[in-house]
Amino acid sequence: MKTAVWLYLFMFVAFFDLHAQYPILSPFAISLGAAPSFIGLILGVYSITHLPGNLIAGYGVDKYGSKAFIVFSLIVAGIVLLIQSRVTDPWDLLIIRSISGFVLAFLSPACLTLLAKIAKDHVQQGKLMAGNGMVHTIASVLSPAAGAFLVAEFGFAASFTFLGWVLIVTGILAWFGVNEQQYKQAAAEMFAPHGAAAALPPGNPALGDPSSRIPWLFYAVPLGISCSQGILFFELPLMKETHGSIVTSGVFFSLISLGSLVTLSMLFLSRVSPVLRTSFGSLALALVFFGMSVHWPLPVSASLFLIGMAKGVIFPAIASFLASVTSSNKYGRVFSILSISYSIGAFIGPIVAGQVRTHTSPYFIAFLFLMLSLCLLPINRISRTVRA
């Protein structure tokens, strides 16, 4: 499991670096003179440029392995951040963020694929996915407040420069620390007799391609979740509760991650069906957004904590479901489709929020996105897939 430890370390640093930018990007764009609607475009374009990168990663990771994509993504993203530290115009920031979105699109499919290959069986696979969620969450607990503190103390340029160098160094270490060759054969053997492909009946046209058994409408859920998350990331730094304070905004982002950490620590949840966890977690998330849209009595800090708890249930469940019904030689493509769903949602969310926030609560739009995705979720077909 040495590779898993190294991989968790690299992912922690990468996620820490990326999440540290969440509370500071909107204020940075404002400092450059960007209007709220243009800020939504800046945040959204980062996600839409994920799409070509996700498509390349889907087939590239399956064919060439994860290591090269992880190293490339980290180092180039660091270089882009160094350039971002010198940006003085909103349009330049838009271009830089679009490039950053493309290069970082390789990171998530590559990491999830390697984690799935490391596992000896499906039980360990679920634990590794939960570990990925834990690492992600711990990094996101610390990083928003840290990013806000860096800007408050040293300014935007110095903060982006520091974060860029952290990514570059992490990419260099990943080249020496990640060794995936020893797991390729083991992963193939693990799923040959017992995997999802063997479970398909003779004559099934999907034989040999278990990923085709995943209903396409399942991906409506990650799309809706990322829409709501993109709306939250856009709106939170602009809320009156932050009083224009970057530090307060950073603390609010950390509260979300603390909520995720609570549910990720509830190990007994892994015994519950990932389909049920996804469904009920998404419903809970939708209800919290609805409550925020109608200004329910709970303070913003408590609402954000509940949002984090719901996310801590949903994200590991989605990854566990996809890994459990997919053969090892299809991991890259399946996780690539998942990343594409997240990217499209994260593109739509901030842009819609920027257009409607003057006359409609963006949190109500987040509620609508989530409820629509739940209505489209084909529970019966997914349950049959899991039983197969």
N, C-alpha and C positions, 0 to 999 in steps of 0.2 A: 504493500500500500504506500510505498515511498512516493510513487508518482502522484498519488491522490493528495498527499500532504503538500508536495510542491505545487500541484495544480491549485489547491485551496489557497496557498500563499499568494500565488500570482493573481488569482481571481480577487482575493481580498484587496490587494493593492490597486488593481485595475478598477474595481467597483468603488473603492474609496476615492480614487482620483476623479472618476466620472460623476459620482453623486455629490462631490464637493462643489460642482458647478451649478447644481440645481437652484440654490437660493441666490446665486449671484449673476446668472445670465440675464434675467429680466432687468435688474437694476443696471447692469453693464450696458445693455441695449438702450435703456432710457438715457444713460449718460452720454451715449453717442447721438441722441436726438431721435430715436425711433419712436413711432406712435404705437399704442397698444395693439392695433390690428397688424402692424408690421412685426411686432414682437411675436405674435402668434405665428406668423409665417416663418420667422427665424427658428422658433422652436419646432415647428412642424416639418420644415425642409430637412432637418437633421434625420427625421424618421423616414421620410419618403425616399431619401437617397440610400436608406438601408436596403431597399428592394433589390437593385441590381447586385449588391454585395451578398445578400441572402441567397439569391439564385445561384451565383457563382459558388458560394460556400457549400450549398446543398450537394452539388455533385463533386466539387473539388475535395471536400473533406472525406467523402466516401472513397475517392480514388487515390488521393495522395496523403491522407492522414491529417491530423489536427495540428501538429507542432508548427509547421511552417505558417499556417494561417494565424495561429496565436501570436507568434513572434512578429509577423508582418503587421498585424492589427495594432499591437501595443506600441511598436517603435514608430510607425508612421503617424498614429494618433498623437503621440508625444510631440513629434515634429510639427504637426498641425497646430497644437496648442501653443508652441513657441511662436509661431506666426500670429496666432490669435492675440497674443499679448501686445502686438504692435498695431492692431486694427484701430482705425480712427473714424470709420464711416459705417453706418448700418448695412449698406449694401455689401461692403467687404466682409462684414461679420456673417451675412447670409451665405456668401460663397464659401467662407471658411467652415461654417457649420455643415454645409452640404457635403464638403469633402470629408469632414470628420465622421458624418453619418455613414458614408460609404465604407471607409476603412474599418470602422468598428463593427460593421455588420458581420464580419467573419468571426468575431470573438465568441459570441454566445453559442452558435451551432458547433463550433470546434470544441469548446469546453464541455458542453453537454454530451457530445458524441464520445469524447475521450473518457468522461466519467462513466458513461454507460458501458463502454468496453472493458473498463477496469473491473467491474463487478463480476463475482464468481457465479452469482445466481440472481433471481429476480428480487429476493428479499434484500440482499446487499445492494442491489441496484436502487431500490427505494430509499435505503439509508443514505447512499451517496448523493442522491438527488436532494434529500432533506438536508444533508450537510452542505450542499451547494447553496440551498436557500438560507441556511444559517450563516454561512460566510458572507453572502450577499447582504443579509440583514444587519449583521454586526458592522460591516463596513458602512452601510447606509445610516446606521445609528450615529456613528461618529463623524462621518464626512460632511454633512451639511453644515453643522455647527462649526466644524474646523474650517471649511471653505469660507464661511461668513467671517470667522475670526481673522483669517489670512487677509481678506479684503479690507476689513476694518483697520488692521494694523499696518499693512504694507501696500494696499492699493490693488487695482485690477491687474495691471501689467506684471507686477512681481508675483502675484498669486498664480496667474496662468503660466508664467515661466517655470515656477517651482513644480506645479502639477505636470507640466510637459516633461520635465527631466525625470520625474518619478516614473512616468510611463515608459520612457526610453530605457531607463536602467532595468525596469521590470521585464521589458521585452528581451533585453540581452541575457538576463538571468534565466528566462524561460527557455532560451536556446540550449542552455547547458543542463537545466533541471528537468525538462520533460523528456521522458523516454517511453514512447508508445509502441515500439516494435514488438515487445514481448507480450503485449495484450491482444494483438490482432488475431493470432491463431486461437487463443483461449476463448475469445469472444465468439468466433465462428463455431467452435466446438460446443460452446455453451448452448447455443440456440439451434444447432443442427437437429438433435433428437427431440427437444422439448419446446422449441420456440414457437412463435406465432405461426410461422410458415407450415410447421408440421401439423398444426391444429386444423388447417383448412381441409375440407373434404375433397376426395378425388374428383377431378373434372371441374373444380371451381376455377373460373377464369382468372381469379386473383391469386392462384397458386404460385408461390415463389415471390409474391409481392404483398406481404402482410400490410404494408402501409396503405394499400388501396382499400383495406377494410375499414379504415377510419372515415366516418361520415364527414363530408366536407363542411357540413353545417356545424360540426363541433368547433371549428376554428372561429365561428362567430363569437364564441365566449371570450377567447383571448383578445379578439379584435375589440369587443365592447369594453373589456377591462382596461385595455391600453388607451382607448378613447377617454374613459373616465380619468385615468391617471394623467394623461396629457392635459386635460382640463384642469386638474388639481395643480399640476406643476406650473401651469400658466397663471392661474388665479391666485394661488396662495401668496406669492410675494407682493401682489397688488392689493390684497385685502386691507381694510382699515385697521384690523387687529394688529397688523405688523407695524403700523405707524411709520411706514417707510424705512424701518430698521432692517438691515440685512441680517444682523445677528438674531433678531426675533424670528425672521423668516427661516433662518438656519435651524433654530431650536424647534420650530414647528415641523420641519421636514424630519428631524431626528425623532420627534414623537411618533410619527408614522412608523418609522423603523422599529422603535421600541415596542409598539403594538405587534408588529410582525414577529419580533423576537419572542414574545410571550407565547403565541400559538405555535411557533416552530419548536418551542421547548416542550410542548405537550406531545410527547412521543407516542402516546396511545392513539393519537389521531391517525397514525399510519395504518392502523388496523381497519379503519373505515374505508369503504370503497372510494377510490379517487373520483368517481363520477358524482357520488353524493357530496363529497367535500367540495368539488367544483361548483355544484349547483347551489348548495346552501350557503357557501361562502360568497358567491356572486350575488345571491339574493340579499344577504346581510349588508354587503357593500352598497347595493342599490338603495336600500332603506336608509342607510346613513347619509348618502348624498341627498336623498329626498328631504331628510330632516334638516340638513344644512341649508337647503334651498328655501325652506319655509321658516328658517330661523327658530328652530326648536330650542327648548330651554337649556340643553347641554352646551357648555362652553366649547369654543373651537378646539381647544387642546384635547378635550375628551373625545370629540368627534374624530379628530385626526388619529387618536390612539385606536379607536374602533376600526377606522379604515385600515390601519396597519394590521390589526388582528385578522381582519377578513383576508387581506392580501397574503398573510402568513399561512392561511389555510389553502388558498386557491393555487398559488404558483407551483408549490411542490406537487400538488395533486395533478395538475395538468401535465407536468413533466413525467410523473410516474405513470400516468395512464398511457401516454404516447410510447414510453420506453417498454412498457409491458406487452404491448400488442404489435411491436415492430421487431423485425430481425436485425441483427447487428450490421449487415451490409446496407441497410436503409436508414440508419440513424441520422446521417448527415442531411438527407433530403427531408425527413420528417421534422427534425428540429429547425431546418431552414424554413419550412412552411410555417411553423410556429412563430419564428422570428419575423417572417413577412406579415403575419397577422398582427403581431405587436407593432410593427413599423407603420402599417397602414392606419391602425387606430391612433397611434401617437402622432401621426401627421394630421388626421382629421380633427382630433380633440382640441388642440390649441388654436387652430384656425377658426373653428366654430365658436370657441369661447371668445376670441378676440372680436368677432363680428356681433355677438349677441349680448355681451355683458352690460351694455348700456340700457337694455330694456328687458332682459330676461336673466335670471340667475344661471350662470354656467353650470352650477351644481345640479340644477333640474335637468339640463341637457345630459349630464353624466348619468343621472338616474334613468332617463329615457333610453340611452344607449344600452345600459346594462339590462333593463327589462326586455328590450327588443331581442338582445342576444339570448337571453334565457328562454324566451318564447320560441326561438328558432332551434333550440337545443334538442336533437332527436334522442331522447332518453332511452327509448326501447331499442333502437338500433345499436346504441353505444353499449347497453347492457348485454346484448347478444354477443357483441364483439369481445367483451371482457370474459364472458363465460366460455367462448370458444378457445 
